Amino acid sequence: MIRWLVIIFLVLTVFSSLLPWLERLGIGRLPGDVRFSLFGKKIFLPFASTILISLFVALISRFI
């Protein structure tokens, strides 16, 4: 259980750092990606994009 939480945290961290580059491809603006401001701080939760990227990685790993 804790291992999955660590993996999800790492994926979200990497995704957030790559977000400016991925937005050019259209990833990060999918329905299900949540953006909001809280106390003047912008928060982005890429639920749909994370699922899409996970499916893509799983598909690639299945063929390798």
N, C-alpha and C positions, 0 to 999 in steps of 0.2 A: 504494500500500500504506500509506504513512504517512498519507495523507489519510483512509483508512478508520479507522485507529487513532485519529486525532484526533476524528473524528465519533463513534465509539463512546464515547470518553472523555467528550465533551460530552453525549451522550445520557444516559449513566449519571449524570453530575453533575446534570443538570437533573432527571432522574427521582428521584434521591435527595433533592433539595431539595423536590420536590412530593409525596414519599411520604406524609406525614401526610394530605394532602388526598385523594390517590388511594386510600388504604386504606379510606376511607369508601365508595368505589365498588366495592371488592373487588379492585382491581388492586394487586398487590404480595403477594398471598397465593395465587398460582396454583402448581400443581405445577410445579416447575422453577425457582422462585425460591429462592435459597439464603440462609439466615441462619445465622450462627455467631459465636461469640466467640473471639477470639484475643488472649491476654495482656490480658484485661479490656476489650478494645475490640470493640464490636459491628460486624460487617461484614455487609452485605447486597448480594447479587449478583442483580439482577432479570432473569435470562435469559428466562424465559417471558413476563414482562410487557413486556419490551423488544421481543420478537418480535411480540406482540399489538399494541402501539402502532405499530410499524413497518408492519405490515400495514394497520392502520386509516389511517395517514397516506398510504400508497401507494394505497389505495382511493379516498380523498378526492382525491388529486392526479390520479388517472386521470380522474375525472369533471369536474374543473375545467378 
